[in-house]
Amino acid sequence: MNLLITGAGKGIGYAATEYALRAGHNVIAISRQIQALEALQAQYPTTLQVFSIDIAQAEALTSLLPCLQQAGKLDALIHNAGVLINKPFLDLTDEDWAQSWNVNVMATVRLTRLCLPFMGVVGKAHIVHVGSMGGFQGSTKFEGLASYSTSKGALATLTECLAVELAEKNIHVNCLCLGAVNTQMLQQVFPVYDAPMSSEQMGKYLIQFATEHTPFYNGKVLPVAVSVP
Ligand SMILES: NC(=O)c1ccc[n+]([C@@H]2O[C@H](COP(=O)([O-])OP(=O)(O)OC[C@H]3O[C@@H](n4cnc5c(N)ncnc54)[C@H](OP(=O)(O)O)[C@@H]3O)[C@@H](O)[C@H]2O)c1
C-alpha cells in the first residue's frame, strides 16, 4: 500500500514509518527534522521517500504534488504530526494559539485537500487523524493544555464531518485519541511519568489500524488509552 505519514521524524511517527516499511508498504514521510529518516532511507531506498517540510507553511505542502502524482494513488493518509504548547491559559498568546491550530488542524485540512485527488473512488482509502485523549469529550483534562486539547477536539469533529462527505468516494476517516505514549512530547508535560506504552507499540498499532481496519470503521473517534494520563 502507499502511505503518507506526517510527523515521521521521531516519536510515534518514526516508529510507525519503520513498521510500515518492514511490513512492505511504500511510505512518503514528512517532518522538519529528517536525519533519522535519511538513515532509514539507506535501508529502504525504493520504498521510502522523505520530505523536510514545515507543515504549518501552506505553500510548502505543494512540493509533495510530484511525488503524489508519481505514486498515482494513496491508500492511507496518516495525520500524526502534532505540536503541544504547555502553558496556563492566561499565558497563551495569540501566536501560541495560531501555532497549535495551524499545525494540528489547518495543516491537516490542507494536506487532506492536496491528497484527496489521489485517494479512494475505486479502491478503499483511509484518512487517520491522530487525536488525543485530551481532545476526547468527557476525558480527564490537565492544566496547561488548553490550546493543544481544543485543537485535538477539532480533529475529532473534523473526522465526523469528513466521513460523511467522503463516504461516496470510498474514503473512510477515523480519529484515534491516544493516551500516554513515551515520547518527547509526553516528557514535555509529564517529565517523570513512565507511560505503559512505547512509541514502537503505538506506531505498529497505528499502521495496522490505517491499513487493515479500513472496512470496519468510518467517522469514529476512538479512545486508544490504557492509562490516565
Ligand atoms: N506521546 C503521547 O503521549 C501522545 C498522547 C496523545 C496524542 N499524541 C499525538 O501523537 C502524535 C505524535 O506525537 P509524539 O508523541 O510522537 O510527539 P513527538 O515525539 O513530539 O513528535 C511530533 C512529530 O510532529 C512533527 N511536527 C511537529 N510540528 C511540525 C511541523 N510544523 N511541521 C512538520 N512536522 C511537525 C515533529 O517533527 P519535526 O519536529 O521534525 O518537524 C515530530 O515528528 C501527535 O499528534 C500527538 O499530539 C501523543
The ligand as an SDF file (V2000), in Angstrom:
LIG
                    3D

 48 52  0  0  0  0  0  0  0  0999 V2000
    3.0290   10.8940   23.1990 N   0  0  0  0  0  0  0  0  0  0  0  0
    1.8130   10.9430   23.7340 C   0  0  0  0  0  0  0  0  0  0  0  0
    1.6280   10.6350   24.9300 O   0  0  0  0  0  0  0  0  0  0  0  0
    0.6340   11.3790   22.9060 C   0  0  0  0  0  0  0  0  0  0  0  0
   -0.6320   11.3350   23.5040 C   0  0  0  0  0  0  0  0  0  0  0  0
   -1.7270   11.7290   22.7660 C   0  0  0  0  0  0  0  0  0  0  0  0
   -1.5730   12.1100   21.4490 C   0  0  0  0  0  0  0  0  0  0  0  0
   -0.3180   12.1450   20.8840 N   0  0  0  0  0  0  0  0  0  0  0  0
   -0.2200   12.5870   19.4890 C   0  0  0  0  0  0  0  0  0  0  0  0
    0.5730   11.6850   18.7440 O   0  0  0  0  0  0  0  0  0  0  0  0
    1.2170   12.3820   17.6770 C   0  0  0  0  0  0  0  0  0  0  0  0
    2.7070   12.0700   17.6930 C   0  0  0  0  0  0  0  0  0  0  0  0
    3.2280   12.5680   18.9200 O   0  0  0  0  0  0  0  0  0  0  0  0
    4.6230   12.1240   19.5710 P   0  0  0  0  0  0  0  0  0  0  0  0
    4.3450   11.8490   20.9900 O   0  0  0  0  0  0  0  0  0  0  0  0
    5.3080   11.1240   18.7290 O   0  0  0  0  0  0  0  0  0  0  0  0
    5.3570   13.5390   19.5370 O   0  0  0  0  0  0  0  0  0  0  0  0
    6.8260   13.9970   19.1370 P   0  0  0  0  0  0  0  0  0  0  0  0
    7.8030   12.9540   19.5090 O   0  0  0  0  0  0  0  0  0  0  0  0
    6.9700   15.3840   19.6670 O   0  0  0  0  0  0  0  0  0  0  0  0
    6.7160   14.0460   17.5440 O   0  0  0  0  0  0  0  0  0  0  0  0
    5.9150   15.0120   16.9110 C   0  0  0  0  0  0  0  0  0  0  0  0
    6.1450   14.9340   15.4200 C   0  0  0  0  0  0  0  0  0  0  0  0
    5.3970   16.0070   14.7960 O   0  0  0  0  0  0  0  0  0  0  0  0
    6.2650   16.6840   13.9120 C   0  0  0  0  0  0  0  0  0  0  0  0
    5.9270   18.0950   13.7530 N   0  0  0  0  0  0  0  0  0  0  0  0
    5.6080   18.9920   14.7220 C   0  0  0  0  0  0  0  0  0  0  0  0
    5.4300   20.2150   14.1900 N   0  0  0  0  0  0  0  0  0  0  0  0
    5.6570   20.0770   12.8530 C   0  0  0  0  0  0  0  0  0  0  0  0
    5.6340   20.9810   11.7500 C   0  0  0  0  0  0  0  0  0  0  0  0
    5.3650   22.2830   11.9040 N   0  0  0  0  0  0  0  0  0  0  0  0
    5.9130   20.5090   10.5090 N   0  0  0  0  0  0  0  0  0  0  0  0
    6.2030   19.1980   10.3260 C   0  0  0  0  0  0  0  0  0  0  0  0
    6.2220   18.2960   11.3260 N   0  0  0  0  0  0  0  0  0  0  0  0
    5.9550   18.7330   12.5680 C   0  0  0  0  0  0  0  0  0  0  0  0
    7.6490   16.5460   14.5580 C   0  0  0  0  0  0  0  0  0  0  0  0
    8.6670   16.6070   13.5860 O   0  0  0  0  0  0  0  0  0  0  0  0
    9.7350   17.7680   13.4330 P   0  0  0  0  0  0  0  0  0  0  0  0
    9.9250   18.4090   14.7660 O   0  0  0  0  0  0  0  0  0  0  0  0
   10.9220   17.0990   12.8480 O   0  0  0  0  0  0  0  0  0  0  0  0
    9.0790   18.6540   12.4350 O   0  0  0  0  0  0  0  0  0  0  0  0
    7.6010   15.1210   15.0820 C   0  0  0  0  0  0  0  0  0  0  0  0
    7.9900   14.2030   14.0880 O   0  0  0  0  0  0  0  0  0  0  0  0
    0.9050   13.8720   17.8830 C   0  0  0  0  0  0  0  0  0  0  0  0
   -0.1460   14.2710   17.0500 O   0  0  0  0  0  0  0  0  0  0  0  0
    0.4750   13.9300   19.3450 C   0  0  0  0  0  0  0  0  0  0  0  0
   -0.3910   15.0130   19.5990 O   0  0  0  0  0  0  0  0  0  0  0  0
    0.7830   11.7880   21.5910 C   0  0  0  0  0  0  0  0  0  0  0  0
  1  2  1  0
  2  3  2  0
  2  4  1  0
  4  5  1  0
  4 48  2  0
  5  6  2  0
  6  7  1  0
  7  8  2  0
  8  9  1  0
  8 48  1  0
  9 10  1  0
  9 46  1  0
 10 11  1  0
 11 12  1  0
 11 44  1  0
 12 13  1  0
 13 14  1  0
 14 15  2  0
 14 16  1  0
 14 17  1  0
 17 18  1  0
 18 19  2  0
 18 20  1  0
 18 21  1  0
 21 22  1  0
 22 23  1  0
 23 24  1  0
 23 42  1  0
 24 25  1  0
 25 26  1  0
 25 36  1  0
 26 27  1  0
 26 35  1  0
 27 28  2  0
 28 29  1  0
 29 30  1  0
 29 35  2  0
 30 31  1  0
 30 32  2  0
 32 33  1  0
 33 34  2  0
 34 35  1  0
 36 37  1  0
 36 42  1  0
 37 38  1  0
 38 39  2  0
 38 40  1  0
 38 41  1  0
 42 43  1  0
 44 45  1  0
 44 46  1  0
 46 47  1  0
M  CHG  2   8   1  16  -1
M  END
$$$$
